Amino acid sequence: MKNKALIFLTTFILITCLCERSFANLVINGDFESSDVRTNTWRWFTADNVDGWEGSNVEVWDSFRGIDAYSGTQFAELNAHANRGQAFTIFQSLQTEIDNLYDLTFAYRARRNNSEAFSVSLSTDSTLLFSNTLTDHTTSNWSIFRHQFVATSELTRISFTSIFPRKGTVGNFLDDIQVVEHPTLTTQSALVSGPTTAGLFALSFVLITAFFYRRKRQA
């Protein structure tokens, strides 16, 4: 029984390590938790005071008006404080690998009415990779947006821009913004890195050697 248990443990470790990979979110502060706001309140910040983001002002809510965040305790309102009448835009540039496939996801919600709209886009310095206008969100719940894209540059910019309302300071909630490398062997990155592979096989060698040594002594 002990021998069988050891074989099972070795096999389990091998399968787990080979199949599992941590795909980190490339978006910094995608759930807007870094700028702490007191519970049941809101506060606006200039974008350079919100970790990871650039562009227009950002309004961060924490359970204000009974609206819970989709992820964590805080979320952002894209239309945030007066900014001289132009559309509100927040963006950040992500470190991507050319030809790799990525998954973009985020949660969105209307604040005042269902006619609110905003756009999300992906671009490089010279090329617009993707742009979409979202008009389907409601005030009653969070919706989830999903999109896949192939990176064409080492830097990919993700942007969110208010459309309606464009000049007002009410509307368009965002939360849990993620860009993650897609877990597929078609990407350039291997599922298991070199150091991880070396450690995996070293551990396997120790376990298997111990198994056969034990069997030899019992023979």
C-alpha positions in Angstrom: 0.0 0.0 0.0 2.8 2.4 0.8 4.4 1.7 -2.6 1.2 2.4 -4.3 0.7 5.6 -2.4 4.2 6.8 -3.4 3.5 6.1 -7.0 0.2 8.0 -6.8 1.9 10.9 -5.1 4.7 11.1 -7.8 2.1 10.9 -10.6 0.0 13.6 -9.0 2.9 16.0 -8.6 4.0 15.4 -12.2 0.5 16.0 -13.6 -0.1 19.0 -11.4 3.1 20.7 -12.2 2.9 20.1 -16.0 -0.7 21.3 -16.3 -0.6 24.2 -14.0 0.8 27.6 -14.8 0.3 31.0 -13.2 -0.9 33.5 -15.8 -0.5 36.9 -14.1 -2.8 39.8 -14.8 -0.9 42.3 -16.9 -3.2 45.2 -15.9 -1.9 47.0 -12.8 -4.6 47.9 -10.3 -7.4 46.5 -12.6 -9.8 46.3 -9.7 -9.0 49.8 -8.4 -8.2 48.6 -4.9 -4.9 50.5 -4.5 -6.4 53.9 -3.8 -8.1 53.3 -0.5 -11.6 54.8 -0.1 -13.6 54.6 3.1 -16.6 52.1 3.0 -19.9 53.6 1.8 -18.1 56.6 0.2 -16.5 57.7 -3.0 -13.5 59.8 -3.9 -12.1 61.2 -7.1 -8.4 61.1 -8.1 -6.3 62.5 -11.0 -5.2 59.5 -13.0 -1.6 59.9 -12.0 -2.6 59.3 -8.4 -4.3 55.9 -9.3 -1.7 53.1 -9.5 -1.2 51.9 -13.0 -3.5 54.3 -14.9 -3.1 57.4 -17.0 -5.5 59.8 -18.6 -8.5 61.6 -17.1 -9.7 61.7 -13.6 -10.8 58.5 -11.9 -13.6 58.2 -9.4 -13.3 55.3 -7.0 -16.3 53.9 -5.1 -16.5 51.6 -2.1 -20.0 50.2 -1.6 -21.4 53.7 -2.1 -25.2 53.9 -2.6 -25.4 50.1 -1.8 -23.5 49.1 -5.0 -21.0 46.3 -4.4 -17.9 45.9 -6.4 -17.7 43.0 -8.8 -14.2 42.1 -7.4 -12.8 43.2 -4.0 -14.5 46.2 -2.4 -13.8 49.0 -4.8 -14.5 49.9 -8.4 -14.2 52.9 -10.7 -16.5 55.3 -12.4 -15.1 56.3 -15.8 -17.0 59.7 -15.8 -15.1 61.2 -12.9 -15.3 64.9 -11.9 -15.2 67.8 -14.3 -12.5 67.7 -16.9 -13.1 70.7 -19.2 -15.9 69.1 -21.2 -13.9 66.5 -23.1 -14.6 62.8 -23.1 -13.1 60.8 -20.1 -10.4 58.4 -21.0 -8.2 56.2 -18.8 -5.5 53.9 -20.2 -2.3 52.0 -19.5 0.4 50.3 -21.5 0.9 46.6 -21.0 4.0 44.5 -21.4 3.1 41.9 -24.1 4.9 39.4 -26.2 4.6 39.6 -30.0 2.4 36.8 -31.5 1.1 35.6 -28.1 -2.6 35.2 -27.5 -4.2 37.1 -24.7 -7.6 37.1 -22.9 -9.1 40.5 -22.0 -12.0 40.5 -19.5 -13.6 43.1 -17.3 -16.8 43.9 -15.5 -19.0 46.9 -16.4 -22.2 48.5 -15.2 -24.4 51.5 -15.8 -24.8 54.1 -13.0 -27.9 56.1 -13.8 -29.6 54.6 -16.9 -29.3 51.9 -19.5 -28.4 54.3 -22.3 -24.9 54.9 -20.9 -22.1 53.9 -23.3 -18.3 53.7 -23.4 -15.6 52.2 -25.7 -12.8 49.9 -25.0 -9.8 49.7 -27.4 -6.4 48.0 -27.8 -3.7 49.6 -29.7 0.1 50.0 -30.3 1.9 53.2 -31.2 0.9 52.8 -34.8 -2.0 50.4 -35.0 -5.5 50.1 -33.6 -5.9 46.4 -32.8 -9.4 46.4 -31.5 -12.2 48.8 -30.6 -15.7 48.1 -29.3 -18.6 50.3 -28.0 -20.6 48.8 -25.1 -24.2 49.9 -24.8 -25.7 46.8 -23.3 -25.1 47.3 -19.6 -27.8 48.0 -16.9 -28.0 49.7 -13.5 -29.1 46.5 -11.8 -26.1 44.2 -12.2 -22.6 43.8 -13.5 -22.0 42.5 -17.0 -18.8 40.7 -18.2 -16.9 41.6 -21.4 -14.5 39.0 -23.0 -12.2 39.3 -26.0 -9.1 37.6 -27.3 -6.3 39.3 -29.2 -2.8 38.5 -30.5 -0.1 41.0 -29.5 1.7 42.7 -32.4 4.0 44.8 -30.1 5.9 44.6 -26.9 3.6 47.3 -25.6 -0.1 47.1 -26.0 -2.3 50.0 -24.7 -5.8 49.3 -23.3 -8.1 52.4 -23.2 -11.6 53.1 -21.9 -13.4 56.2 -23.2 -16.8 57.6 -22.2 -19.3 58.1 -25.0 -22.6 58.7 -23.3 -22.7 60.7 -21.1 -19.6 62.2 -22.7 -19.2 65.5 -20.7 -21.2 64.7 -17.5 -19.7 63.2 -14.4 -22.2 60.4 -13.9 -22.0 57.0 -15.6 -20.0 53.9 -16.7 -18.7 51.7 -13.9 -15.6 49.5 -14.4 -14.1 46.7 -12.3 -11.8 43.6 -12.4 -10.0 44.6 -15.6 -7.7 41.7 -16.7 -5.4 40.9 -19.6 -3.9 37.5 -19.2 -1.9 35.3 -21.5 -4.1 32.6 -22.9 -3.2 29.1 -21.6 -2.6 27.4 -24.8 0.4 25.6 -26.4 0.0 27.8 -29.5 1.6 30.7 -27.7 5.4 31.2 -27.9 5.9 30.7 -24.1 6.1 27.1 -23.0 3.7 25.9 -20.3 6.5 25.1 -18.0 9.7 27.2 -17.8 13.1 25.7 -17.8 13.9 26.1 -14.1 10.5 24.8 -13.2 11.0 21.7 -15.4 14.4 21.1 -13.9 13.0 21.2 -10.4 10.1 19.0 -11.3 12.3 16.2 -12.7 14.7 16.5 -9.8 11.8 16.0 -7.4 10.5 13.1 -9.5 13.9 11.5 -9.6 14.2 11.6 -5.8 10.8 10.1 -5.3 11.2 7.3 -7.8 14.7 6.5 -6.5 13.4 6.2 -3.0 10.6 4.0 -4.2 13.0 1.5 -5.9 15.5 1.6 -3.1 12.7 0.7 -0.6 11.6 -2.2 -2.8 15.2 -3.5 -3.1 15.6 -3.5 0.6 12.3 -5.4 1.1 13.2 -8.0 -1.5 
